[in-house]
């Protein structure tokens, strides 16, 4: 079932920066110019959606950005070496999982509550 996600500004920035890091990691591995071009196009489209769409519609889970943008982004992070092992990578994955699974509002509320007790 489709749902819409409106990211906070901070989460939007985190995902954009994480996409840039992921792209840099993967660029070093890709030797085929066509593969690199396709990767760059997909990353650009994903970043543009994060910036341009006030509420991003998520459909079924799939392997293309149009299926569920956040599931696709999360998969890119997992294919970016040890990026998901970092604190920043884990944060980006958590945001994607919450948004992709229609649990983003609850994730934001939980994050705010955790900050109150720090």
C-alpha positions as CSV (number, residue, x, y, z in Angstrom):
1,X,0.0,0.0,0.0
2,X,1.3,3.4,-0.9
3,X,2.1,6.1,1.6
4,X,3.6,9.6,1.6
5,X,6.6,10.7,3.5
6,X,7.6,14.3,4.3
7,X,11.1,14.4,5.6
8,X,12.3,16.9,8.1
9,X,15.0,19.3,6.8
10,X,17.6,17.6,8.9
11,X,16.8,14.1,7.7
12,X,16.7,15.4,4.1
13,X,20.2,16.8,4.5
14,X,21.4,13.6,6.1
15,X,20.1,11.5,3.2
16,X,21.6,13.8,0.6
17,X,25.0,13.8,2.3
18,X,24.8,10.0,2.7
19,X,23.9,9.6,-1.0
20,X,27.0,11.7,-1.9
21,X,29.2,9.5,0.3
22,X,27.8,6.3,-1.2
23,X,28.2,7.6,-4.7
24,X,31.9,8.5,-4.0
25,X,32.6,5.0,-2.6
26,X,30.9,3.3,-5.5
27,X,32.6,5.5,-8.1
28,X,36.0,4.2,-7.0
29,X,34.8,0.6,-7.7
30,X,33.1,1.0,-11.0
31,X,35.4,0.7,-14.0
32,X,32.8,0.5,-16.8
33,X,31.9,4.0,-18.0
34,X,28.3,3.0,-18.9
35,X,27.7,1.5,-15.4
36,X,29.1,4.7,-13.9
37,X,26.9,6.9,-16.0
38,X,23.8,4.9,-15.1
39,X,24.7,5.0,-11.4
40,X,25.2,8.8,-11.6
41,X,21.8,9.2,-13.3
42,X,20.0,7.1,-10.6
43,X,21.7,9.0,-7.8
44,X,20.9,12.3,-9.4
45,X,17.2,11.4,-9.8
46,X,17.1,10.2,-6.2
47,X,18.7,13.4,-4.8
48,X,16.4,15.5,-7.0
49,X,13.3,13.8,-5.6
50,X,14.5,14.3,-2.0
51,X,15.0,18.0,-2.8
52,X,12.0,18.7,-5.1
53,X,9.1,16.6,-3.7
54,X,7.6,18.0,-0.5
55,X,6.0,14.6,0.2
56,X,7.5,11.5,-1.4
57,X,5.1,8.7,-2.4
58,X,6.3,5.2,-1.5
59,X,4.8,2.2,-3.1
60,X,5.7,-1.4,-2.9
61,X,9.3,-2.4,-1.9
62,X,11.3,-2.9,-5.0
63,X,14.7,-2.5,-6.6
64,X,14.1,0.7,-8.7
65,X,13.9,4.2,-7.2
66,X,10.3,4.5,-8.5
67,X,9.1,1.5,-6.5
68,X,10.1,2.8,-3.0
69,X,12.7,5.5,-3.1
70,X,13.8,4.9,0.5
71,X,14.2,1.2,0.0
72,X,16.3,1.9,-3.0
73,X,18.5,4.4,-1.2
74,X,18.9,2.0,1.7
75,X,20.1,-0.7,-0.7
76,X,22.7,1.7,-2.2
77,X,24.1,2.3,1.3
78,X,24.4,-1.5,1.9
79,X,26.3,-1.8,-1.4
80,X,28.7,1.0,-0.4
81,X,31.4,-1.0,1.5
82,X,31.6,-0.4,5.2
83,X,29.5,2.8,5.0
84,X,26.6,1.2,7.0
85,X,29.1,0.3,9.7
86,X,29.6,4.0,10.5
87,X,27.4,5.9,12.9
88,X,26.4,8.3,10.1
89,X,25.6,5.3,7.7
90,X,23.5,3.6,10.4
91,X,21.5,6.8,11.0
92,X,20.9,7.2,7.2
93,X,19.7,3.6,7.0
94,X,17.4,4.0,10.0
95,X,15.8,7.0,8.4
96,X,15.3,5.1,5.1
97,X,13.9,2.1,6.9
98,X,11.4,4.2,8.8
99,X,10.3,6.2,5.8
100,X,10.1,3.1,3.5
101,X,8.1,1.1,6.0
102,X,5.6,3.8,6.7
103,X,6.9,4.3,10.2
104,X,8.6,7.7,9.7
105,X,6.2,9.7,12.0
106,X,6.7,7.3,14.8
107,X,10.5,7.3,14.2
108,X,10.5,11.2,14.4
109,X,8.5,11.1,17.6
110,X,10.8,8.5,19.2
111,X,13.9,10.5,18.2
112,X,12.4,13.7,19.8
113,X,11.6,11.8,23.0
114,X,15.1,10.4,23.2
115,X,16.6,13.8,22.9
116,X,14.5,15.1,25.9
117,X,16.3,12.6,28.2
118,X,19.8,13.2,27.0
